[in-house]
Each structure stands twice: as structure tokens, then as C-alpha cells.
Amino acid sequence: MGINGNDNGFCRFDSVRIPRENLLSKYSKIDPDGIYHPPISDKMVYAGMVVNRVNMVATAAGYLSSGCTIAIRYSCVRRQTELLPGGEEPQIIDYQSQQLKLFPQLAAAYAFIFAAHNIQRRYEQIQAEVRVGDISSLQELHGLSAGMKAFSSLATNWGLEVLRLSCGGHGYSQASGFPRIYGVATALVTVEGEYSVLMLQTARYLVKCVARPASGEKLPHSIAYLTTTPESKCPAISENNVLDLKMLVNAYRHRAQRLVNDAAEKLHACLLSGKPQHLAWNESHMVLIKAADAHCHYYTVMNFVQYLQSTEMSQPLRDVLTSLCLLYALYGIENNAGDLLQDGYMSGEQISMVTNQVVALLAVIRRNAVALVDAFDIPDEMLGSILGRYDGNVYENMYKWARESPLNQTEVHHSYDTYLKPLLHKSHMEAKL
């Protein structure tokens, strides 16, 4: 499904001797006398997968960006259903329900782009450490890359489906570009590690980290929050308060910290009850995956906020990106409200404030939506979509696309005379008999 350039074949070797120089032995070695030297850490064998997973966060962001470009541009061209009797039909992007489909995905695309940049930088730092023999950060990289690859690819998969649906009937046409993009993007959820498997790998690392501070071991920056004292209550008392980026980061940190600790306690309780490790782990899958998901969501929000705070940019640009960051964070809280209500961290009134601000932000982002997708700078040739054309000439080119289809090169396709006409004639004769 997608990735049609890959050829999945087979290969057999019989009595083949491979020279030492061709062994691709980056981390393990074989001496000329045949002595094998294993890598300095078992984690080194995952190095190839780690770099692919790191890159896949950026790949997922790219596919989601393409989907947003198509859907938002088309939503500015498509007009439907007059709001006032006799009035002009509005662009469908002006409908609030359409904005709620489009803009959270746009915010997620930017969030994943910034997350991908940060993960790539961390990967390069850790690779430099490994080259001089320091492997202390390998587990952190493995846990981070596994979780973020899973988190971003699944969000992209669902996001593209929402964007396709936002284009109505034309969305499932090959002319839209969505069938091709979705076919490749959905493969990301599986390749280089299936979603649940990778989330469980991240959860395993997180559960181990919960116990580390007790032994005096310092945690890496990305998970150091597990050692902090969380707020017991969200301090927001007005709708303006829920627009505070620090407060939003704290909410995500609280959620992640609680769910990771809950998962660790659930697993520990199963083990104390006498169940073997593999059974205890299996019976804790639900809370473990949820904990890993919450950790990745916190990391993405925290990184978005840090990017805004640490990057030099003009104030108008900062305002636009801040509105996206707020929408990404608030929309995530709205969709995971149960986790924050469950332990009393947020109240129903505070969740209502969040919902109100999500709606308010839709109108703010509407003003810059087209510019934000144009900023992805995806050429029409790469986008491969008639709906998402830069010049907006959708219907003229859709008509041209249909006329140039091989099936429309003759008024009646030759398959009718060759196959269908004889079949119909035969059926007619049999019916008469």
C-alpha cells in the first residue's frame, strides 16, 4: 500500500564467502583470524532503525503538510450554499465546521516539523558521542525516536483522512492527490516498527526511568520532568489564562507524568501479585501505550513552545506561529479532556474555556491559512493535485484531466466492442430462447 518504488523480492545464497571488507560491519568486527568482536552495546544493532525513525517524523510532517496544502487551497476555491437568501455562496473555508477539520491538522503539521528538527539535532549530538565511545544517551534516543515516529505517523494518518473528507466527493478522486499521498503516509504507521510495538518500546524506557531517580541517577532532558513535583490543579481562572503557553505545557507535563507513573504502578502491582514478567507486561499494555502517547504529546507541545521562545523572528510571524501553537495545544487538551478531569487537575468549567478558545483561534488562523500552506513551498509537480494547485484553477484543470484520461480518448472505448457487446448479445439471445 503505497511506496510503489520498493521491490519486495527474495534472495538465496549457497556456499558464498563474503570478504571482510564487504561485511558492512560498522559496530561489530571480525578479525582476520576469525575472532568476532560484538558492538559495545546491544542497542547499537538498532542504529539503522533509529535513524530511519528519526527521519520518519519529518516524513510524516511532510505528508501532512501536503494534505493541508491541498485541502486549504481547495477550500478557498470551492463555494457552496448561500448563507443569506440570494447572497453569494461563501468559500467553504469560512464555515466553522470546515475550519475545525483543516486548522488543527495545519497546526499539527507545523508542530511535527519543529519536533523533527529537534529530534534530528539530538540524533546528531548522540551520534557524535557514540563515535568517541559514549553510549550513555542511546537509550534516550531509542525511546524518543520510537515514540515520536509512532505518534507522528498515526496522527498524520488520521489527519490526512480528515483532510480528504474535507474535500467532499473530489477528495477521493485520483485528481485530488489524496489517494497517492495517503497510500504512502499510511505505510509509515507500520514500516520500521508498528505503532503499538514502538509505543511499548518507549513505555518500557519510561517505566525504567521512573525508578532511576531513587538510585540517584540523573534523567536526560527529554524525560527530566518525571522527577518534578507536578501541580495538583490547573490555575486557570479565565479564558485568557488558558492562552498562557507555560500553563499549557504544565498541563501536558502533568498528564504525561501521571500516566507514566500510573503505568509503572500498574506493572509493579501485577509483578507483586506473582505474575511473571511477560504476563504482567501484557496485562498492562493499555496503560503503557497511553503513557507513551502522553509523553510524546507533551514532548511535541513543549518543543513547539521552546521553538517560539528561542528562535529569532519578526513579531508578526511570532504572532501567527503562536496562534498555531495555541490551537495545537488546546485542541489536544479538548480531545484528551478525560485524562485531565479524571484526577481533578482541570474542571469542567476550565475545559469549556479551552473549547471556547479553540473556536476563537479558528477565526484568527483563517486570515493566514493560505499563506501558512504556501510557506511549505511544495511545487505543484511534487504536490500532484489538481485540487491544491497554486494558481487555484481547479475546475478548468479537472475538466482537462478528465478529457486526457486514456478512457476518454474515444467516444466509446474499444473494450465495449471487444468484450461487452458480444457478451450482451449472447445474453440477449439466451433470454429470447
Helices and strands as residue ranges (DSSP letters): G 20-22, E 29-30, E 36-37, G 42-46, H 47-77, G 92-94, H 96-131, H 138-166, G 168-172, G 174-176, H 178-185, G 186-189, H 195-211, G 212-215, G 221-227, G 241-243, H 245-272, H 277-282, H 285-310, H 315-335, H 337-342, H 348-366, H 369-374, H 380-383, H 394-403, G 406-408, H 414-415, I 416-420, H 421-432
